[in-house]
Amino acid sequence: MKLLFKAAQPVDPVAGARQLIRSEMRPRITKPWSPTFLVLVVLVGSCCCVETSPEADEQISKGGGGRRRRASAAPAMVLITILKSAVDVGAVCMDGTPPAYHLDPGSGAGNSSWIVNLEGGGWCNNVRACQFRKGSRRGSSELMEKEIPFTGIMSNSPADNPDFYNWNRVKIRYCDGASFAGDGFDKDNGFYFRGQRIWDAAIRHLLSIGMASADQVFLTGCSAGGLAAILHCDEFRAFFPPSRAAAGRTTTVKCLADAGLFLDAVDVSGGRSLRSYYSDIVAMQGLAPNLPPACTARLDATSCFFPQNVIDGVKTPIFLLNAAYDTWQIQESLASNGADPSGAWRACKFNRSVCSASQMKFLQDFRDQMVASVKSFSGSRSNGLFMNSCFAHCQSELLATWNNAPGGSPAIQNKGIAKSVGDWYFDRAEVKAIDCPYPCDTTCRHTI
């Protein structure tokens, strides 16, 4: 196994920075009532595809499934499907409404291939945070957008997304608050923690409408959805039993976790803000029985909500896409308001160019922890890795960072993200790429 480390090049870290809009508005661990992630997407691409409708028992917004036709300059705007049948098995959003998904049907050679994307958007760890979430699109399908754009790895543009543009592409909406892993009910507050049931019901539904006969499937997710992709990767593989091989058919099953490598790291105060936060989530939403058994057999449940303790036990091929300087973790875990009451990190965590030498040393040490956490994982030939030295969070669902055009995507050894993921998925090349430390990479799309 060969790790590709980019050689350092002297650059001006300020002049070399290229700013983008923030990919997410992030919740504060120390202020659990703050708004959860609001994903901002760049509207690009094109659309035109035959509309289809899922099963008759499902309520589909505006009377039809699939994509609404738009001008060629716009991205695919994909209508919501409310999965009413899931209520029968108790698979409901936090407020008791049915779960939902968006499906953009495949075409041509992509008809028998599926991407299943798990939406991200933080977590909730106490009554106040969950109450806020319950009254938002992160906790109720009644408050979700009726249509959303599909961009990045979900795009229908052959130029931007050449490997997956014509696949069946599905986004399962996130409305449980625990990375699709909880199973409980808070009667006093009326909170349904049913993420595990939503996951199971949604996948079984997709199997029933054609995914069961797929030749290729790809489970993906960003942020909390990236964590969910890691936690559920082997479960996803189990839905495609080897028995299909007896009929001369096999299904390639792989997973992608984008910005899902949340570390159990020491914060700027010497504490562990994220561990405390995760401990509350695990206890409140009843995650323990649904966490990977290979991990819980040796570690406590909170530890098994951290990907670094799970990834080595995942048997299904998985690709980790992560910025070594993950901005969510810098702002909300390492230097959260609770860990930084004096505000010494307030400027630095939102603008790396004003960080002091000691603060940059702390961030470089965090990058080293990131690299160390994937050392064993990288030893598996079947796994893939793209860890760049950008200040970013989520890079697979935005055109600016996924873009396959030369000079578009951040790159390691002159290979961008879309090309790296595609080469790995289709076994065109082994991809184990780790960037050199900041500020050597001039291809980054920094978000702080």
C-alpha positions, 0 to 999 in steps of 0.5 A: 500500500502506497500513500501519496504525500504531496511535496510542500511548495512555499506559498503565501497562505493569505494570497493563496487562499480562495474563499467560497461560501460556507457549505454549512451553517454549523450548530454550536455544541455549547449552544444546542438551540442554534440552527442546525446545518443549512447546506448552501449549494452552487446552482449549476448543471443541467436537467432533463430526464424522464419523470417516474413515480414510485409506488402508488401508496406514497404521497409525492409532492406536486403529483409526480416523482423524479425531476421537474423540468428546468432550463438547461442552465439550472441543476436538477430540482428533484421533488420530495417523496413522503414515505407514508408506508414507513409509519406502519413500522414506527419509522417517523421523524422526530415530530412523528411525521413520515420520513422522506426522500428525493429520487432522480431516476437513472437513464441509459447505462446508469439504469441499474446503478444507484447512489443512496445519499444520507443527508447530514445536518448535525445532531441534538443532545438535550431537550432544548436542542431537540425541541428546536430541531423538532420544529424545523426541516431537520425534525419534520417532513412537513417542514422540508423543502418540496424540491431540492437541487442535486449537485456535486456527486448527485449532479446529472451533468456528464461534465461535472459528474462523469462517473455517476451522472446517469445513475439513480440518485437518491437523497434520504432526508435527515429528521432524527438527530442521531445520524440515522442510528437512534431508536427510542421515544421521549413521551414527556417531550413527544420526541421520536428518536427513530433514525435506525427505523427510518434507515431500514424502512427507506432502504427496503422501500428503495429495494422494492422499487428497483434497487434490489436488482442493481448491478452497482450501489454506492452509499454516501453522506456528508457530515452527520450523513458521512458518519451515518454512511460509516455506521451503516456501511456493512448493513447496506452491504447485507441488503445485497446477499451473495445469493444473487451470484447463484443467478449469475448476478452480483452487486458491487457495494461501496460507501463514501463518507465525506467530512464524517471523520469526527475525532475524539480530540482534546479541545483548546481547554484541555477537555473533550467537548465532542465526547461530552456532546456525543455521550449525551446523544448516545444516551438520549436517543438510545444508540447503543444497540444500533452501533457496530457490534465489532466496536461495542464488543470492545469499547463503550457506546460513546467511543463507537459513535466516533468513526476512528474507532469504527472504520477499521472494523468495516468490511465493506469497501469505504472511501474517506473524503475529509479535509485535514483541517475540518472547519466544523471540528475547528469551530465547534469541537476544538474551539467551541465557545465552551472550550474558549470562554475568553474568546482567544480563538474567536478570530482564528477559528473563522480566519486562519490567516490571523492565527498565532504561531501557537494556534497554528501549531495546535491546528497542525497537531490536529491534522497529525491526529487526522492522519494517524487515525487512518493509518490502519484503515489505509492498509486495506487495499479495498479502501480509498482515502482523499485527505486534503489540507484545506479548511473545509467541511463537505466537498462531495456535494458542491460543484466547486469542490467536486467539479471534474474540470481541470483546475476546478476541484481541490487536488492531490498529486494533480488528481481532483476529488471526483476523479479520485472517487471514480477511480477508486469505485471502478477499480481504475486505480488505488487511491490513498492520497494524503496531502502535505500540511497547510499551507502547501496546497494552492488548489484548496477551496477554503471555507474559512 
